[in-house]
Amino acid sequence: MNWFGAAYYPEHWPRERWKEDARMMAYLGINVVRIGEFSWSVVEKSPGDIDFSLLDEAIEVIYSEGIRVIMGTPTCTPPPWLVKRYPEILQVDRDGLTINAGSRRHYCFNSQVYREETIRIVKAYVEHYGRDPRVIAWQADNEYGCHNSTVCYCENCAIAFREWLKKRYGTLDRLNQRWGTVFWSQVYRDWDEIDPPRRSLSSPNPSLMLDYRRFSSDSVLEYHILQRDIIKKGSRAPLTHNFMVNFTEIDYKKMAEKVDFVSWDNYVMTDYDPDLQALNHDLMRSLKKSSFLVMEQQPGRVNWRVVNEAYPPEQMAFWIKQSMAHGAFGSLVFRFRQLPFGAEQFHSGLLNYDGSTTERAKAFAETVKELRNWKIDRLKKEAAIYIDYENFWIGETDNLNGNFNLLQDGILPLYKTIRSFGYNVDFLFPGDSPSGYSFVCIPSAFKLDPEFLEALQEFEGKIFITAMTSQKDENNNVRLQDNDSFKRLTGIRIIDAAGIKNPVRISFGKDEYIGGFVIEALELTDGCEEMAVYLEGPFKGKPAIVKKGRCYYLSTVGDIELFKELFELAGIKRMANGSARVLRTESNMVLLNPFPYNIRILIDGVVHNLREYEVKVVLPQRI
């Protein structure tokens, strides 16, 4: 059964309205709602006074219409009485300032007091709802790390960080050696001398910075496991957590191992880019190599951007269809009804402020009817992009060009190029195998997993690698270039590198292209051939693109036009022509038009016409 629904907050509305809301939900085709994730102060108005009667009554009303519930644990929003009683649970920022309560996500993951309170309240929820058949799934907390809350610098974290370091390094001698603490006289003689990388006059140690990001991500996982163990012990319903769009502060690959299915919140963060939303869908599917749920689907206008633009109902319908095409088994709109009070007053919903239906609600109902029996077919293995979450952290702590964003500038252009050629995209992670893919792309992977690198040696498809890959070691130190696997694979040695403020021209094929952010001077070994050269800049006349066997190395950061030419010259067959997108399964093709106008796409000599925002399944006999 595919899940379609919305986030619903019965505590926001009079009890006498609930039956009408449930009736409207059923009319719109909703079969599941998420509730509870912000309900702590409703369930426990004062310490120890736990009362589930409001949620009980709401669930009974909702289920009377055949609608089941995803129950959220309420730990994202500790109530005011808890903060006043235990102010030490609050986060502290890099400047040493305490993050006050008053919104959400203000607790520290390493606060032992808050962990004890978490155990207590989660146990209460699980003991009450763990065996309730109306609860179809659990969501632990809500959006870990949102509002830059992953990293905290309080004394709780300092103590926990030192213990984390002891487990990782064993001895201070090993830590000092790997961190290079002899630089700037930072050699540690006692574990208590190590503090979080709080604000200092100049750049902190890059090794310390990377380890603190690892520790912060692991702290979130440790806190999540605390909830997971309680929920799994008391309930048979599957557990998830709602991941976020474009979010790289937490190692989602590790987090995915601690949930039964991945879910995520599909929002447009800046200017709408359909490929960026698709990238996030493919990433979520790749985390567990399985179908996923969109836990929060933006319905239209949001409240948290500088300019909160409107989106037509037809676009929301496309977003839902796009998610299903990329492997979702359902979609829940955030939110069911627009709220006239609180911090999200201007966030749109399916129902208006007064409870009347909107055009979005009508579009949602039509979409649900269309997708109710949508079959989730596994997408074919065609192309892959390598991701290691630690590389996002390395890029943010120590880089040749501080303007370079690994996701937006490194990964997205390659993703868009691959999709424009008509290929499915999976994401591969450290420890994964590239076997079975036609080609693999490795965009600016500062630190390249040795196991994955070894697997590339045996990979029979084409490999595309961009600048800065394998630049760093696991300690965030510059990697010494020995006669190692990376040199054998690429045929290069990097003899110099620089960040650049402006793009440089490259002579490639019959035309000129541009490279940006960084450039590298390469020394070529036997069997490596030059394909393109720099026409300007400090490395004018030196190789910009080289090839060794099936491996192509670009010594800068390319844009889409450069990658298209590289793919063409490398013999990557174009499987589609046009601005629409195509996804292939074993049984059919799905064609997607994300635009508010009609377009065409050419596939295998056949022209397919698509109406505005249309998602069309092409059956085998028409392929």
C-alpha atoms as one frame of an Amber mdcrd trajectory, in Angstrom:
protein
   0.000   0.000   0.000   1.316   3.427  -0.943   1.086   6.037   1.812  -0.464
   9.426   1.131  -1.204  11.933   3.818  -0.232  15.030   5.731   1.197  16.302
   8.994  -1.688  16.920  11.384  -1.660  18.638  14.770  -4.943  18.054  16.634
  -3.653  20.136  19.557  -3.894  23.205  17.281  -7.627  22.895  16.673 -10.851
  22.615  18.726 -11.966  19.044  19.414 -15.283  19.697  17.717 -13.396  20.300
  14.446 -11.526  16.972  14.440 -14.326  14.892  12.916 -14.663  17.319  10.031
 -10.894  17.244   9.509 -10.887  13.428   9.458 -13.790  13.408   7.021 -11.930
  15.823   4.761  -8.779  13.690   4.971 -10.660  10.614   3.803 -12.329  12.603
   1.029  -8.913  13.751  -0.221  -7.585  10.180  -0.282  -5.385  10.413   2.805
  -4.615   7.060   4.438  -1.924   8.094   6.945  -1.121  11.184   9.016   1.883
  12.057  11.142   1.166  13.402  14.601   2.870  13.855  17.950   6.351  15.159
  17.139   5.726  18.539  18.811   3.299  17.387  21.498   5.446  17.162  24.672
   3.923  20.151  26.470   0.444  18.872  25.581   1.062  15.352  26.878   3.082
  16.459  29.918   1.882  19.895  30.989   3.885  19.697  34.203   6.652  17.327
  35.355   5.384  13.771  35.705   1.790  14.644  34.809   1.529  12.554  31.636
  -1.859  12.527  29.923  -2.396  11.044  26.457  -6.138  11.714  26.368  -5.913
  14.407  23.674  -3.875  12.225  21.316  -5.998   9.176  22.159  -9.201  10.942
  21.207  -7.649  12.400  18.060  -6.356   8.999  16.907  -9.788   7.468  17.509
 -11.434  10.136  15.371  -8.818   9.836  12.631  -9.001   6.029  12.568 -12.794
   6.140  12.326 -12.176   7.209   8.722  -9.717   4.341   8.134  -6.645   6.559
   8.489  -3.563   5.277  10.323  -0.921   7.223  12.209   2.836   7.769  12.100
   3.682   8.634  15.704   6.477  11.116  16.284   8.404  11.234  19.532   8.290
  14.816  20.901  11.943  15.344  21.794  12.572  18.018  19.151  10.756  20.528
  21.371  11.502  20.211  25.107   8.795  22.165  26.975   9.584  25.408  28.821
   9.272  23.832  32.271  11.991  21.326  31.351  14.369  24.039  30.136  13.802
  26.125  33.273  14.414  23.109  35.490  17.503  21.955  33.532  19.065  24.914
  31.673  22.221  22.821  31.191  20.465  20.908  28.371  20.763  23.960  26.083
  23.289  24.125  23.266  26.260  26.487  23.244  27.541  27.984  20.001  31.122
  28.427  18.793  31.326  31.853  20.462  30.346  30.416  23.841  26.834  31.853
  23.765  23.981  29.700  25.076  21.243  29.009  22.521  18.023  30.036  24.221
  14.750  28.166  24.119  11.767  29.675  22.333  11.778  27.806  19.047  12.963
  24.203  18.624  16.047  21.973  18.379  17.772  23.841  21.219  18.917  20.790
  23.188  22.419  19.308  23.262  22.710  15.716  22.032  25.372  15.018  24.689
  23.461  16.340  27.690  23.092  13.380  30.041  20.168  15.114  31.722  18.370
  15.479  28.404  19.124  11.883  27.486  17.502  10.764  30.749  14.474  12.937
  30.021  14.373  11.526  26.495  14.354   7.963  27.825  11.535   8.827  30.199
   9.218  10.521  27.688   9.902   8.107  24.810   9.220   5.147  27.096   5.902
   6.743  28.033   4.916   7.119  24.353   5.993   3.588  23.487   4.320   2.008
  26.510   1.097   3.765  25.544   1.161   3.337  21.743   3.698   0.577  21.095
   1.101  -2.151  20.564  -1.562   0.056  19.008  -2.324  -1.342  15.520  -3.448
   2.112  14.401   0.163   3.300  14.675   1.681   2.221  11.362   5.192   3.624
  11.963   7.320   5.708  14.326   9.321   8.838  13.630  12.109   9.444  16.157
  12.400  13.147  16.975  12.187  15.585  14.037  14.859  16.800  11.604  18.020
  16.161  13.596  20.459  18.994  12.974  17.990  21.493  11.531  18.804  25.173
  12.176  22.533  24.303  12.388  21.948  22.314  15.584  24.221  19.340  14.813
  27.343  20.902  16.310  27.395  22.108  19.915  30.389  23.464  21.862  29.192
  23.127  25.464  31.125  21.461  28.271  28.981  18.301  27.929  30.283  18.000
  24.378  33.865  18.753  25.432  33.815  15.868  27.923  32.162  13.491  25.437
  34.583  14.539  22.676  37.604  13.600  24.782  36.134  10.149  25.399  35.425
   9.787  21.694  39.051  10.673  20.922  40.357   8.154  23.445  38.414   5.400
  21.687  39.575   6.537  18.237  43.296   7.048  18.955  44.029   5.147  22.144
  47.040   7.291  23.083  47.899  10.963  22.979  51.097  10.153  21.121  49.062
   8.691  18.259  46.660  11.667  18.268  49.501  14.212  18.308  51.212  12.463
  15.413  48.096  12.186  13.249  46.909  15.707  13.987  50.356  17.230  13.445
  50.082  19.144  16.714  53.755  20.092  16.591  52.520  22.905  14.342  51.888
  26.109  16.344  53.036  24.354  19.542  49.769  22.494  20.052  51.193  19.207
  21.397  48.823  17.768  24.022  50.115  16.070  27.174  46.704  15.431  28.789
  43.299  14.606  27.286  41.719  17.437  29.300  43.796  19.928  27.330  41.725
  19.174  24.207  38.715  21.442  23.744  36.103  21.715  20.992  37.155  24.042
  18.147  35.580  27.102  19.727  36.233  30.554  18.303  39.938  31.386  18.152
  41.994  34.174  16.626  43.027  32.177  13.557  42.387  28.881  11.803  42.038
  25.873  14.102  43.764  22.573  13.408  42.033  20.972  10.354  42.397  17.503
  11.901  40.679  18.669  15.069  37.927  20.269  12.987  37.258  17.097  10.990
  37.233  14.908  14.067  34.836  17.281  15.803  32.453  17.041  12.852  32.737
  13.252  12.989  32.107  13.322  16.720  29.097  15.640  16.319  27.544  13.380
  13.696  28.226  10.324  15.853  26.627  12.105  18.821  23.404  12.464  16.843
  23.542   8.773  15.949  24.152   7.816  19.565  21.190   9.905  20.688  19.015
   8.401  17.951  19.993   4.854  18.941  18.825   5.680  22.463  15.331   6.270
  21.071  15.520   3.457  18.544  16.217   0.826  21.184  13.241   1.907  23.293
  10.895   1.977  20.297  12.034  -1.349  18.851  11.718  -3.037  22.235   8.138
  -1.896  22.697   6.706  -1.823  19.170   6.696  -3.901  16.007   5.949  -0.901
  13.799   8.865   0.273  11.622  10.995   3.218  12.683  12.189   6.153  10.598
  13.540   9.663  10.971  12.879  12.519   8.585  16.120  13.484   6.813  16.438
  16.891   5.148  17.045  18.371   1.711  20.648  19.256   0.746  21.725  18.425
   4.306  25.291  17.275   4.945  25.999  17.950   8.643  25.136  14.356   9.627
  26.429  11.204   7.973  23.111  10.053   6.544  24.650   6.819   5.317  25.375
   5.803   8.912  22.022   7.142  10.080  20.194   5.125   7.419  21.547   1.956
   9.003  19.698   2.871  12.220  16.206   3.201  10.711  13.890   0.666   9.085
  13.170   2.942   6.140  14.461   6.324   5.035  12.127   9.290   4.975  12.915
  12.879   4.100  11.422  16.368   3.828  11.155  17.637   0.254  11.433  21.426
   0.223  12.666  23.950  -2.335  15.446  25.769  -0.497  16.308  28.530  -2.980
  15.490  28.917  -6.684  13.636  25.839  -7.883  15.806  23.325  -9.707  13.986
  20.068 -10.586  17.291  18.228 -10.939  18.352  19.219  -7.429  15.107  17.830
  -6.003  15.627  14.673  -8.088  19.200  14.386  -6.794  17.874  14.353  -3.243
  15.342  11.645  -4.114  18.068   9.490  -5.673  20.326  10.072  -2.679  17.612
   8.997  -0.238  16.883   5.874  -2.275  20.594   5.056  -2.431  21.155   5.287
   1.338  19.487   1.909   1.932  19.185   0.897  -1.715  15.468   0.760  -1.097
  12.248   2.728  -1.475  11.702   5.697   0.810   8.949   7.989   2.098   8.588
  11.725   1.625   7.595  12.620   5.186   7.069  16.310   4.449   6.154  17.501
   0.977   6.079  21.249   0.412   2.566  22.092  -0.812   3.292  25.591  -2.113
   4.431  28.703  -0.250   6.624  28.208   2.818   7.276  30.644   5.670  11.053
  30.486   6.217  12.576  31.950   3.062  13.424  35.627   2.648  10.817  35.785
  -0.131   8.118  33.127   0.237   6.984  32.622  -3.330   3.809  30.916  -4.495
   3.835  27.664  -6.463   0.854  26.440  -8.501  -1.047  23.344  -7.332   0.022
  21.541 -10.499   3.629  21.912  -9.419   2.915  20.283  -6.066   1.276  17.435
  -7.968   4.430  17.091 -10.068   6.634  17.032  -6.958   4.652  14.118  -5.554
   4.755  12.217  -8.855   8.468  12.916  -9.234   9.157  11.429  -5.799   7.217
   8.262  -6.658   9.065   7.924  -9.969  12.400   8.089  -8.141  11.429   5.358
  -5.696   9.147   6.764  -2.972   6.357   4.600  -1.592   4.373   7.600  -0.424
   4.206  11.313   0.267   2.836  13.351   3.177   2.125  17.031   2.671   3.246
  19.493   5.306   0.795  20.589   6.483  -2.876  19.557   6.466  -4.216  22.977
   7.478  -2.649  26.432   7.524  -2.115  27.792  11.016  -2.960  31.423  11.926
  -0.633  31.522  14.944   2.906  30.473  15.869   6.160  30.637  13.926   4.830
  29.078  10.682   1.797  31.281  10.032   2.562  31.830   6.349   3.284  28.171
   5.547   0.672  26.875   3.132  -1.327  23.675   3.582  -4.039  21.606   1.947
  -6.749  23.456   3.886  -6.931  27.189   4.350  -6.825  29.032   7.685 -10.601
  28.751   8.045 -10.641  25.026   7.244 -11.927  25.375   3.682 -10.297  23.392
   0.878  -7.719  24.981  -1.400  -6.843  24.336  -5.018  -3.827  22.465  -3.612
  -6.187  20.065  -1.857  -8.008  19.367  -5.108  -4.724  18.761  -6.953  -3.550
  16.500  -4.127  -6.734  14.407  -4.271  -6.420  13.965  -8.038  -2.759  12.982
  -7.677  -3.485  10.441  -4.952  -6.208   8.872  -7.076  -3.741   8.601  -9.951
  -0.933   7.136  -7.823  -2.864   4.961  -5.396  -1.766   1.761  -7.124   1.557
   3.036  -8.420   3.945   0.098  -8.627   7.385   0.786  -7.244   9.772  -0.758
  -9.774  13.487  -0.928  -9.093  15.393   1.488 -11.296  18.054   0.027 -13.570
  21.706   0.367 -12.581  23.152   2.753 -15.146  25.376   5.527 -13.744  26.676
   6.299 -10.258  28.180   9.205  -8.313  30.464   8.686  -5.323  29.671  10.484
  -2.053  31.393  10.428   1.334  29.746  12.716   3.908  33.125  13.387   5.479
  34.180  15.140   2.275  31.516  17.787   2.850  33.110  18.482   6.237  36.644
  18.544   4.820  35.546  21.036   2.176  34.077  23.285   4.866  37.144  23.209
   7.126  40.159  23.443   4.819  40.061  24.177   1.099  41.888  25.958  -1.714
  38.727  27.911  -2.503  36.315  28.754   0.288  33.617  29.602  -2.263  33.466
  26.003  -3.488  30.416  24.045  -2.334  30.846  20.318  -2.923  27.137  19.606
  -3.366  26.148  22.586  -5.482  29.370  23.141  -7.446  30.890  19.660  -7.544
  28.157  17.034  -7.492  25.115  18.801  -8.966  26.645  19.756 -12.361  27.715
  16.152 -12.947  24.312  14.877 -11.847  22.537  17.272 -14.211  24.787  16.188
 -17.073  24.148  12.497 -16.473  20.397  13.043 -16.275  20.449  15.144 -19.468
  22.035  12.146 -21.210  19.065  10.047 -20.085  20.671   7.842 -17.413  19.445
   6.812 -13.987  21.721   7.877 -11.131  22.565   5.991  -7.959  24.911   7.222
  -5.263  27.758   5.065  -3.980  29.420   5.383  -0.583  32.632   4.209   1.066
  32.655   0.418   1.034  30.242   0.148  -1.921  31.129  -1.531  -5.196  30.851
   0.188  -8.609  30.242  -3.167 -10.264  27.309  -3.265 -12.657  27.279   0.434
 -13.631  28.088   1.756 -17.086  30.162   4.593 -15.667  31.011   6.185 -12.326
  31.736   9.825 -11.438  33.871  10.944  -8.510  33.455  14.716  -8.042  36.093
  16.359  -5.829  36.252  13.550  -3.279  38.910  15.151  -1.081  39.329  11.869
   0.791  38.823   8.726  -1.280  37.964   5.500   0.515  40.804   2.950  -0.065
  38.358   0.072  -0.438  36.367   1.935  -3.073  39.573   2.950  -4.826  40.674
  -0.669  -5.023  37.276  -1.633  -6.435  37.765   0.974  -9.172  40.916  -0.844
 -10.311  38.756  -3.826 -11.323  35.793  -1.773 -12.583  35.155  -2.305 -16.297
  33.176   0.863 -16.964  34.381   4.408 -17.529  35.491   6.567 -14.595  35.319
  10.372 -14.416  37.225  12.147 -11.634  37.430  15.872 -10.931  40.004  18.075
  -9.182  40.914  17.747  -5.503  40.015  14.066  -5.403  42.262  12.068  -3.066
  43.909  15.303  -1.970  43.527  14.554   1.744  44.043  11.580   4.046  41.734
  10.408   6.843  43.260  12.991   9.207  42.463  15.933   6.903  46.154  16.284
   6.080  47.494  16.603   2.536  48.095  13.110   1.200  51.632  12.302   0.123
  51.573  11.059  -3.466  53.368   7.754  -3.523  53.106   5.158  -6.239  49.681
   4.247  -4.888  46.376   3.032  -6.292  45.178   6.521  -7.186  48.286   7.259
  -9.247  48.041   3.886 -10.978  44.380   4.495 -11.795  44.681   8.071 -13.083
  48.252   8.185 -14.353  48.879  11.570 -12.759  50.899  13.291 -10.093  49.741
  16.727  -8.908  52.750  19.025  -8.725  50.919  22.279  -7.923  47.387  23.600
  -7.318  45.617  26.900  -6.730  42.225  28.389  -6.102  40.990  30.815  -8.760
  38.635  33.766  -8.418  37.478  33.710 -12.027  36.960  30.807 -14.459  39.765
  29.923 -16.856  39.411  28.988 -20.528  40.181  25.447 -21.662  40.848  24.198
 -25.192  38.960  20.921 -25.538  37.827  19.154 -28.684  36.951  21.785 -31.269
  35.805  24.436 -28.794  36.682  26.362 -25.675  35.179  25.635 -22.259  35.732
  26.912 -18.748  36.946  25.489 -15.470  36.336  27.065 -12.095  37.208  27.264
  -8.392  40.555  25.393  -8.512  43.148  24.327 -11.065  45.923  21.770 -10.778
  49.244  21.321 -12.547  49.642  17.675 -13.534  52.619  15.493 -14.233  51.696
  12.577 -16.497  53.040   9.048 -16.228  53.342   6.445 -18.953  50.013   5.529
 -20.524  48.359   8.838 -19.637  47.383  11.101 -22.531  46.461  14.775 -22.652
  42.970  15.674 -23.918  42.636  19.367 -23.074  44.880  22.268 -22.013  44.494
  25.549 -20.138  44.504  28.596 -22.379  45.156  31.025 -19.531  45.936  31.290
 -15.859  48.980  30.218 -13.839  49.034  26.788 -15.491  48.571  27.966 -19.062
  49.534  25.262 -21.545  49.346  22.474 -18.986  46.857  19.578 -19.149  43.299
  20.334 -18.031  41.887  16.894 -18.888  43.822  13.643 -19.190  42.942  10.048
 -19.890  44.469   6.757 -18.853  42.624   3.755 -20.200  39.014   4.049 -19.094
  39.747   6.745 -16.466  39.337  10.472 -17.213  40.712  13.127 -14.869  39.673
  16.789 -14.939  42.140  19.014 -13.075  39.551  21.709 -12.363  35.850  21.948
 -11.553  33.773  21.687 -14.694  30.384  23.059 -15.637  27.618  21.203 -17.462
  28.793  22.153 -20.956  32.303  20.870 -20.276  30.991  17.614 -18.869  28.716
  17.121 -21.856  31.667  17.429 -24.228  33.759  15.110 -22.061  31.009  12.488
 -22.044  30.627  12.738 -25.813  34.354  12.313 -26.473  34.528   9.487 -23.935
  31.888   7.589 -25.878  29.024   7.874 -23.392  25.944   7.195 -25.501  23.239
   9.837 -25.267  20.063   7.949 -24.284  17.747  10.960 -24.473  17.608  14.409
 -26.077  15.488  17.206 -24.675  14.768  19.085 -21.454  12.480  16.393 -20.031
  13.880  13.676 -17.791  13.600   9.901 -18.124  13.862   7.080 -15.593  14.178
   3.443 -16.594  12.998   0.374 -14.718  13.063  -3.239 -15.790   9.487  -2.957
 -17.083   8.980   0.607 -18.320  10.170   4.191 -18.675   8.893   7.178 -16.753
   9.054  10.545 -18.532   8.931  13.739 -16.468   8.243  17.345 -17.449   8.969
  19.650 -14.482   8.090  22.816 -16.403   4.884  24.888 -16.778   4.888  24.448
 -20.556   4.807  21.619 -23.093   8.095  19.992 -24.097   9.415  17.093 -26.166
  12.020  14.436 -25.532  13.674  12.191 -28.124  14.425   8.620 -27.008  15.659
   5.926 -29.387  14.373   7.842 -32.396  10.887   8.317 -30.918   9.599  11.787
 -30.004   7.505  11.915 -26.820   5.323  14.954 -26.175   4.717  15.972 -22.568
   2.180  18.484 -21.276   3.119  20.948 -18.531   4.078  19.155 -15.280   3.218
  15.783 -16.859   4.655  12.498 -15.586   4.038   9.715 -18.085   4.692   5.989
 -17.858   5.715   4.482 -21.176   4.871   0.793 -21.267   7.191  -1.845 -22.774
   5.429  -2.079 -26.095   6.102   1.633 -26.663   9.759   1.641 -25.602
